[in-house]
Amino acid sequence: MLGRAQRDLPTDPVLPLRRRSGGGGAVLTGPWLLRAAVRLAPTHVLTGRGPVAAARWFGQVHQAWLQAQGITDTRLCDGPTVGHWACFAGQGPGEVMVGDRKMVGITQTWRQRTVLLAAGTLVSTPPWHLLCAALRRPREEASMLASVTVSAADCLGHDVDVGAWADALRDRLERALVNAEGCSPPG
C-alpha cells in the first residue's frame, strides 16, 4: 500500500498495489500487520489541536494497549517527521517504538468533512523482501527494514493471538474516545 504522495515510484505491475489516502511511506499489508482506524468529525475535540496532537493521542492509545499486552518498554516518537520510502523505516510523532525500532506506524487523512487516523502494528515479522520487490528496491534493503522494525512476536518471544489483540485494541480505542469526549466510560 503506497502513501498518497508516492506517485513516481517504480513498481512491479505484477504485484497488487493500492494507494491509501494518508501520507507516509509504503506499507506491506498482510497477516503480520494489525490495522486500526478511527474516523472523526473535523470538529471533534481530538482534532482541535491539529495533526501532531491527534497522532500523539492515537499513539498513546496504542502504547497503553501494547503495555497491557505485555510489551512494556515502548516509547512514543516525539521528534519531527523523518520520511522514508517505506513507512516503517520513517518516523513521525505518535508512532510507537521499542528502543529505536518501530512497531506502530500512524498515518492521517484530514478532509473537510472527516479526519481519519489509521495505524498499523507489526504483530509478526513481515517478509520485507516482498515490499522491496514490489517497489523495485534492492533486496539488501529488506535487511535494513528488519533492523529498524520490531514485531510484537519478537518482543514477546511467541506468536500473538491476533483476534484477541484486535478485540483489546478496539475496546481500548472505544474507551479512549469516550474519555476524550469528556464522558464516563461505560460500566
Secondary structure, 3 states (H helix, E strand, C coil): CECCCCCCCCCCCCCCCCECCCCCCECCCCCCEEEEEEEECCCCCCCCCCHHHHHHHHHHHHHHHHHHCCCCCEEECCCCCECCCEHHHCECCCCEEECCEEEEEEEEEECCCCEEEEEEEECCCCCHHHHHHHCCCCCCHHHHHHHCECCHHHHHCCCCCHHHHHHHHHHHHHHHHHHHCCCCCCC
